[in-house]
Amino acid sequence: MATSSAIELEVGDRTVRISNPDRVYFPATGQTKLDLARYYISVGDGIVRALRERPCMLHRFPSGVAGEKVHQKRIPHGAPPWLETVRVTFPRYNRHADELCVTELASVIWAVQMSTVEFHPWNSRRADTEKPDEWRIDLDPMPECGFDTVRRVARVAGEVLDELGIVGWPKTSGGNGLHVYVRIEPRWGFGEVRRAALAFAKEVERRAPKEVTTAWWRKDRDPKALFVDYNQNARDHTIASAYSVRGVPDGLVSTPVTWDEVDDVEPDDCTMSAVSARFAERGDLHAGIDDRAFSLEPLLEWADRDGLDAE
């Protein structure tokens, strides 16, 4: 399909060029590259808060989500001089990458120009990329696990957090699951954060043994169970940020929700248009996420009690 010539968008103090704005990215809805850019502008404060100063891997779809997906860590040559990056190392391979480090909305729209649909940030920030400040609870349903089970397990997870005196911030995954984010004190490395996450997952499993699994190997999991994926806290593991569109034909969004909404939210309703309108009406439901950081010490005590390893 032929597309129109490039246009320019004013994004804060920047001008960002969008080429092929009429290229259809989402075949189920007919939404275009320009629609994607306008969506991210509409939730600008939210997406910047979710990505701010974190190394960010980009999931690019140069011909739309029906085509090839490119996982891009390194910012390409020719990026605008104002674009900020952060260097991360990969010791196993003796390599490094200068990844996108969002500090303003124009960086997000530049990434859209580069055909990015999904934004996958690290759970650490550039001040110290080896010390996460975010613990991620990933409620990942197996193929035969319905969303009602996801809701029930989310309530159990919320009860455990309440007992710990910890505030969690839920969101849809943009797929069939839910995520809960917790701001933590950046005192521990990835191994210890993962160990704390495993201790939490084990406690949720104890409280809902018929519905939850922490079995690492997929072959060992009940297909009707929900896997609490603690390994999403391992180094260089990323999941789609709050407000990130997912690379699916109908362009669903990983959408912040309140705990009161967990029982009613329908992931298929979290479209770009719906989330844009919701943001205009209610603002960013994760606006307070950075107000307080919590200690992992209680969870690490559970890990010691249960004899859980860091790796």
HELIX and SHEET records of a PDB file:
HELIX    1   1 LYS A   33  SER A   42  1                                  10    
HELIX    2   2 GLY A   44  LEU A   51  1                                   8    
HELIX    3   3 LEU A  105  GLN A  113  1                                   9    
HELIX    4   4 PHE A  147  LEU A  164  1                                  18    
HELIX    5   5 PHE A  190  ARG A  207  1                                  18    
HELIX    6   6 ARG A  218  ASP A  220  5                                   3    
HELIX    7   7 TYR A  230  ASN A  233  5                                   4    
HELIX    8   8 TRP A  259  GLU A  261  5                                   3    
HELIX    9   9 PRO A  267  ASP A  269  5                                   3    
HELIX   10  10 MET A  272  ARG A  282  1                                  11    
HELIX   11  11 GLU A  297  ASP A  306  1                                  10    
SHEET    1   A 2 ILE A   7  VAL A  11  0                                        
SHEET    2   A 2 ARG A  14  ILE A  18 -1                                        
SHEET    1   B 2 VAL A  24  PHE A  26  0                                        
SHEET    2   B 2 GLN A  31  THR A  32 -1                                        
SHEET    1   C 4 VAL A  70  GLN A  72  0                                        
SHEET    2   C 4 PRO A  55  ARG A  60 -1                                        
SHEET    3   C 4 ARG A  95  CYS A 101 -1                                        
SHEET    4   C 4 THR A  85  PHE A  90 -1                                        
SHEET    1   D 3 VAL A  70  GLN A  72  0                                        
SHEET    2   D 3 PRO A  55  ARG A  60 -1                                        
SHEET    3   D 3 THR A 116  PRO A 121 -1                                        
SHEET    1   E 5 TRP A 169  THR A 172  0                                        
SHEET    2   E 5 LEU A 178  ARG A 183 -1                                        
SHEET    3   E 5 GLU A 134  PRO A 141 -1                                        
SHEET    4   E 5 LEU A 226  VAL A 228 -1                                        
SHEET    5   E 5 VAL A 212  THR A 213  1                                        
END                                                                             
